[in-house]
């Protein structure tokens, strides 16, 4: 009789213990997903702020030619796309800034840099 009690106890504990562990793992995954989602939201908000500062500087004529690439990055953040330009002898690199989630409807700003990393020109679309 005493042995049956332990068999039943281990069976029930094993059944519910495994279920509890499975739910615990799922909760952990959901918590990680929540943290990741918040990080993404913060990143998008930051990129939006950078874009609005850049657009405001363009509209108010504060974006100055010959500004260093480092200063541009510090002021406006990382561009959505950065690429080396090979088909123009004056332009060595181009940055694209746009809204991080509005791919087709966003304002776009292209910044073009020379071989010294100085802002050579820009285009607003």
C-alpha positions as CSV (number, residue, x, y, z in Angstrom):
1,X,0.0,0.0,0.0
2,X,2.8,2.4,0.9
3,X,4.6,1.5,-2.3
4,X,1.4,2.3,-4.4
5,X,1.2,5.7,-2.8
6,X,4.7,6.6,-4.0
7,X,4.0,5.2,-7.5
8,X,0.9,7.3,-7.7
9,X,2.7,10.3,-6.3
10,X,5.5,10.1,-8.8
11,X,3.1,9.5,-11.7
12,X,1.1,12.6,-10.8
13,X,4.2,14.7,-10.0
14,X,5.8,13.6,-13.3
15,X,2.6,14.4,-15.3
16,X,2.1,17.8,-13.8
17,X,5.8,18.6,-13.3
18,X,6.5,18.1,-17.0
19,X,3.4,20.3,-17.8
20,X,4.7,23.0,-15.4
21,X,8.1,22.9,-17.0
22,X,6.6,23.3,-20.5
23,X,4.5,26.3,-19.4
24,X,7.5,27.8,-17.7
25,X,9.5,27.5,-20.9
26,X,6.7,29.1,-22.9
27,X,6.4,32.0,-20.4
28,X,10.1,32.5,-20.6
29,X,9.9,32.7,-24.4
30,X,7.0,35.2,-24.2
31,X,9.0,37.4,-21.8
32,X,12.0,37.4,-24.2
33,X,9.6,38.2,-27.1
34,X,8.2,41.1,-25.1
35,X,11.6,42.5,-24.4
36,X,12.6,42.1,-28.0
37,X,9.4,43.9,-29.2
38,X,10.1,46.8,-26.9
39,X,13.6,47.1,-28.2
40,X,12.3,47.2,-31.8
41,X,9.7,49.9,-30.9
42,X,12.4,52.0,-29.2
43,X,14.7,51.6,-32.3
44,X,11.9,52.7,-34.6
45,X,11.0,55.7,-32.5
46,X,14.7,56.7,-32.4
47,X,15.0,56.4,-36.2
48,X,11.8,58.5,-36.6
49,X,13.2,61.2,-34.4
50,X,16.5,61.3,-36.4
51,X,14.6,61.5,-39.7
52,X,12.4,64.4,-38.4
53,X,15.5,66.3,-37.2
54,X,17.1,65.8,-40.6
55,X,14.0,66.9,-42.5
56,X,13.7,69.9,-40.2
57,X,17.4,70.9,-40.8
58,X,16.9,70.6,-44.6
59,X,13.7,72.7,-44.6
60,X,15.4,75.3,-42.4
61,X,18.6,75.3,-44.4
62,X,20.7,74.0,-41.5
63,X,22.2,71.0,-43.3
64,X,25.6,72.4,-44.4
65,X,27.8,71.0,-47.2
66,X,31.2,69.8,-46.1
67,X,29.9,68.5,-42.8
68,X,31.8,65.4,-41.9
69,X,30.3,62.0,-42.2
70,X,31.0,61.4,-38.5
71,X,29.0,64.5,-37.6
72,X,26.2,63.4,-39.8
73,X,26.0,60.0,-38.1
74,X,26.2,61.6,-34.7
75,X,23.4,64.1,-35.5
76,X,21.1,61.9,-37.6
77,X,22.0,58.4,-36.7
78,X,22.7,55.5,-38.9
79,X,21.1,55.6,-42.4
80,X,18.7,53.0,-43.7
81,X,21.2,52.3,-46.5
82,X,24.8,53.2,-46.9
83,X,26.6,52.3,-50.1
84,X,29.8,52.9,-51.9
85,X,29.4,54.9,-55.1
86,X,31.7,53.8,-58.0
87,X,30.1,55.4,-61.1
88,X,30.8,59.1,-60.0
89,X,34.4,60.3,-59.7
90,X,33.4,62.9,-57.0
91,X,31.0,60.9,-54.9
92,X,32.4,58.0,-52.9
93,X,29.6,57.1,-50.6
94,X,25.8,57.6,-50.4
95,X,23.4,57.5,-47.4
96,X,19.7,57.0,-47.6
97,X,17.5,58.2,-44.8
98,X,13.7,57.5,-44.7
99,X,11.1,56.4,-42.3
100,X,12.0,53.0,-40.8
101,X,8.7,51.3,-41.5
102,X,7.0,53.3,-44.3
103,X,9.0,52.0,-47.3
104,X,7.1,53.6,-50.2
105,X,5.3,56.6,-48.7
106,X,8.2,58.1,-46.7
107,X,10.2,61.2,-47.5
108,X,13.6,60.2,-48.6
109,X,16.9,62.1,-48.1
110,X,20.0,61.1,-50.0
111,X,23.4,62.3,-48.7
112,X,26.5,62.1,-50.8
113,X,30.0,62.2,-49.5
114,X,33.4,62.7,-51.1
115,X,36.6,60.7,-50.6
116,X,37.4,62.7,-47.4
117,X,34.0,61.9,-45.9
118,X,32.6,65.4,-46.3
119,X,29.1,66.1,-47.3
120,X,29.3,66.9,-51.0
121,X,25.6,67.2,-51.9
122,X,22.1,66.0,-50.8
123,X,18.8,65.2,-52.5
124,X,15.3,65.4,-50.8
125,X,12.5,63.5,-52.4
